[in-house]
Amino acid sequence: MEEYDIAIIGGGPAGIMAAIAASQNSSSVILLEKNSSLGRKLLLTGGGRCNITNNKPIKKLLSFFNNKNFLKHSFYSFTNNDLFSLFDFDFITEDDDRVFPVSGKSVDVLKGLSDKLENVVISYNFEVKTITDGFVINDKLKADKIILATGGVTYPQTGCSKDNYFLTSQPITDIKYGLSPLITCNDLSGIAGVTLKDVVVSYNKSKVRGNVLISHIGLTGPAIINLSNEISRDISYNLLEGDVDLDLVIGIDLCPDFSHEELLDKFTNDFQTRGKTHLKNYLKNFLTNSFIDYFLNQVSLNCDLELSRVNKKSKNRLIENLKRFTFKITGFNGDLAKITIGGVDLTNVNSKTMESTLIPNLYFAGEILNLHGPTGGYNLKIAFSTGYLAGLSASKKVI
């Protein structure tokens, strides 16, 4: 039976980084990957461009996470500058501090990381099914220490699986969809592809500003997928027990730069001074042109109605819908969910080492932990920082 100091299970971003860190102090490291290649999910990030991290200062970056106190040590232990130093090419920072390789190719990031694994044994097509006491894996190899970096449940084609949560007896929280498009009961085929720019979407007390993209079956885009995190956290369900149906309503403020009162004043004035203007043409000042017909149909107003003929009741209905246009949501589009909410319960993990407080020499990194953030490089930041800290901590214990 082969024996190693450290076995890392999962060859995604967290697992690769854990292997890089572990190999700095130990020459006996093996990386076990279920697929025939590493980093399949990494290649998908940022639309194939790899939004490798978010470049906000660490203190501000931490404010975007519910579990910021747990993440603090890992973020300071492995900073963005530490990450960038691993590569022999440059990165660019785009809107909202999102960071991409200058080439715009995620494959370059994967290659840069893989090149740092020269001292790591990599076993491909190795699906871990059992981990027994003494850390014997599949009755084939033995490791003194194990780092679990098997990811969540999204994108199962990349190797993620619900079964990975049960490889150890570590307590698990409810598992939910994160950063997911939403499915609506509305027929949106006629406006599929339309983007509602810089709007505010809301659910209960949660509000997110950004773009919304309309698809054939629902809504997506940065504002929607970030709002989906709030919806998931608010609703009680567990994907380990089955999928979930939704029955809720979200609102979209189509004119977030105008208050209700400001719109009322503007409409009152404009409807008098521009009375011959057709309603459809007037709304081009507020709405994406390709969305206007659908909007007016939903509020039961004629596109060709002249402004002077819009009565007070109709004007108020216009304003109410501009400030809160609603969609009924029937589900998450789980096939396109980017991350998993939930995972290994953080109360049983040492945030300064990523080691289990229940099972000595067992470490966790990345999405398998109950950690998540919004879209924009935040989740890869979690993967790289926790992966590095887990690998470094495990290797220091070897010494």
N, C-alpha and C positions, 0 to 999 in steps of 0.2 A: 504493500500500500504506500503510495506517495505521501510524503509529509511536508508541510509548509508552515512557516511561522504565521503567515497571514493569508487567508483566502477571502477574496472580494467577490461577491455574487452580484452580477449585473454590470454590463459594460456600457451603460449610458453615461451622461455627463458626470453624475456624482461618483459612479463606480470608477470611471477612468481617472478622475481627479484623486480619488482615494488611493488608487494604485500608484499614481505618480508620487504622491506624498509618502506613502508607505515604503516605496522602493528607495527613498533617500537614505533611510537608516537600516533597511533590511534587504538582504539579497535573496530572501526566500519568500517571494510574493507570487501568488497565482490569481489571475482574473478569470472568473468563470462566466461565459457569455452564452446565453440560450440560442442566439442566432449565429449565422455564419459570418457576421461582421459586427463591428462595434458601432455604437452611436447612431442607431437608426432614427431614434426620436430627435436627437440633436440635429440631424440633417433636415428635419421638417420645420424647425423653429424659425420664426421670422419670415415665414413664407419661402423658406429655402435659403434665406440670406443670413440666418443665424443672428438673432438679437441676443448677443452673448451675455450682456449685463445691462444694468442701468447705472449711469454715471453720476447720479446725485451724490452729494457728500453722505457719508455713512449715517450720521445722526438723522438727516432728513430721510434717507432711504429707509431706515428702521421704522419711521413713523407710518409707513404704508403697510405694516404687518401687524396682525393681532397679537402675535407671539414675539414681539420685538425684544423682550428681555431674554428670551431663550436664544435668539439669533445674534445678540450683541457680540458675544465672545467669538463666534465663528466669523462674523463679518470683519471684525478687527484683526483676527488672526490671519485671514487671507483676503486682502483688499483687491480692488480692481487693478491697481498698479501691479500687484503680485501676479494677477491673472494675465495682464498684457505682456509681462516680461517673459512668459513662456513661449511667445510667438516671435518669429523673425519678420513679421509684416505689421503694418499699421492698421489702426481702427479709426472709424469716424463716428462722431456723436451727432445724432439727428434729433428731431423734435421729441420733447418730453424726455430728453437725456438718454434715449435708446442708443445702444452701441452696436455697430456692425463692422465686419471686416471690410477694408476698402475694396476688396474684390467683389463683395456682395455674394460670396459663395460659402455656404455652410461647410462644404466639403473641405475647404481650406482650413477651417477651424478644427475639424475632425482630424485632418492629417497632422496639423501642428500639435495636437494633444497626443495622438498616437505615436508620434516620433519621440515622445518623452517616456515611452514604455519599454525602452530597450532592455531594462533589467527586470522586466515582469514576464512571467510565463503566462501566456494567454491560451485558454482552452475554449475553442469555439464549439457550437452545437452541444453545449453541456447544459442540460436542463436539470437544475437542482430540485429534487423531489423529496429528499429527507435530510434532516440534520439531526443526528443523534447526540446523546451525551458524550462529552469528550470531543465534540465537533468532528464527527466522522460524517462526510458528505456522500450520500448515495452509496455507502459502503465501498467507496472507491478511493477516497483520499482523506487525509486527516490534516487539520489545521489547528494551531494553538489559539488563533484568534480569527474571528469572522467579522466581516463588514457587510451588512445587508444593504444593497443599493439597487433593489429590484423595481423601483418605481411604483406607480399607482395602478389604476385600472383602465385609464384612457389609452387609446391607440393600441389595442391588443395585438395588432399586426407587428408591433415593434418588440413584442415579448412580454408586455405587461400582463399580469394575471391576478385574479382574486386569490388564487392558491398561494401566492407568495406571502400573504399576510399570516398564513398558518404554518410557515416553516419553523417558527419558534413559538413559545408560549407567551411571548410578550403581549400585554393588553393592547387592544386596538379600539380606536374610537369609531363612530359611524363613518362610513365611506360614502362620499357624495361627488356629484359632478362639479367641476370648476371651470371657469372661463368657457362656458358653453353657449352656443347659439340657442335661441328659444323658438319653439314651434307655436304657431298661432292657429286659431280656428278660422281666421279670416282667409279668404281666397286672395292671395297676393300675386298670382301668376301674371296679372296684367301690369304690375309695376315692379316685377322682379328686376334687380339690377340698379334700382334707384337708390341713391345715397342721400340721406338727410344729414346735412353738415352742421356740426357744432350745435347740437341740440342737447337738452337735458332729459334723461330718462329717469323715471322714479318708480319705486315700489315701496309701499308703506312710508317709512321715514328716510329711506335710502335714496340718494340722488347721485347720478353720474353724468358728467358732461363729456361729449365727444360725438363722433360720427356714428350713424346707424345705417347699416346696409340691409336692404330688403331682398330676401330670397324668395323662391317659389313657395316654400313651406313655412317661412317665418322671418325672424329678425336676427341679424348678426352685426358685426362691426365692434370696434373697441368699447363703445358705451354699453352695448348690450351684453357682451361677454363679461365685462367687469360687474355689471348689475347682476348677472347670473350668480356670482359668488355670494352676493347679499341674499338673494332668493334661496340659494342652497342652504346657507347657514340658518335662515329663518324657519325652514321647513324640516320637520322631523321625518327622516327616511334613512335607509341604509342599503346601499347597492349590494352589499354582501347577502342581503335577504331578498333581492329582486329589484326590478326597475321601479320608477315612480311616475305617476301621472300628476299633472298640475291643473289647477282650476283657479286661476287668479288673473288680475288685470294690472297691466303696467301703463303708466302715462308717459307721454312725450311732450315736453314743452318745446314747441317748434319755433318760438320767438323768445329765447331766454334773455335777450338784451332789452326787452320791453316788459314792463309790469302790466298787469291787467288794466290799471288806471291809465297808463300811458297809451296803450292801444285804444282804449275807449276814446280818449281825447283826440287821438290821431284819426281814427275812423270817423268820428263825428265831424271833424273839420274836412277831411278829404271827401267824404261822401256828399258833402255840400258843394265843395269847390270843383270836384271832378265827377260830377253827377252822371255824365254820359259814358264814363269809362266802364267797360264790362268787368264784372267781378273777377273773372279768370285772369284778365290782364293786370288788374290791380294787385292780385295776390302774388304776382311775380316778384314784388318787392319783399316778400316774406318767405316764400316757399320755393323749393326746387320745381322748375317748370313741369317736369315729367310726373310730379306728385299731385299737382293741383286738381286735375280732373277727379282722381280717386278721392282726394280730400273733400271736394265739394259734393261728390256723390254720397259720401258717408254722412255729411251734415245736411243732406237733402236741400241743396241750393243749386239753382241753375247757373251754369258757367257763363251764360250770355246775359245774365241779369245785370242791368245798369245799376251803378252805385246809388243813384237817387231813388231807386225803387226798392232798396233793401230796408225793410222795416226794423223797428227797434228790437223786436224779439229775435229776428234773424241776425242782426248785428251782434247781439249779445251771444248768440249761439256760435257765431264765427269766432269771437274772441275767446270764449270758453274752450273751444276745440283747438285753437291755436296755442293756448296755454296748457291744455291737457288733452291731447289726442290719444285715445286709448286703444289698446290691443288686448284681446283675451288670449292668455297663454295656456296651452294645454300640455306642454312638456318641454324637457330639455332635449336638444339634438345631441344625444350622447355620443353618436358616432363621430362628432366633430369637437367634442369637449377637449380642451387642451391640457387640463391638469386634473388632479384628484384633490378634493378637499377631504381631510381626515387622514388617519393612518396610525402609526405607532404613537401611543399616548406619551406626550412629552413629560408627564410627571414621573415617568420611570426611566428617563434618559438624562444623563449628566450633560448639561449644555456646554461645559468647558472641555469635554472630551468626546462627546457623542457615544459614550459607552452606556450600556444598559445598567441600571442600578439594581436589577433583579438577577441578571445572568452575567457574571464576570466574563470579560474578554469577548463580549458580543457588542458590536457597534452598528450604528445606523447612519445613513446619509441620503440626502435627497428627498424625493417625492414619497418615499415609503413613510416618512415622518409626517406627523400632523402639522404641516407647515405649507403655506401657500401665499401667493401675493397676486396683485393685479397683472394685467398684460403689460409688456414693455420691458422685458429683460429681468424682472424681479425674481421669477422662479428659477431661471438659470443661475442667478446670483446665489440663491439658496443651495442649489445643487453643488456648485463649485466650492462654496465656502464650507458647507457641512462635510462635503466629501474630503476636502483637504484636511480639515480638522480631525475627522475620523481616522484617515490614513496616517497622519502624523502622530496622533495619540496612540494608535495601535502599535506603530513601529517603535515609539519611545518606550513602550512597555516591554518590547522585545529586548531592548538594550538593558 
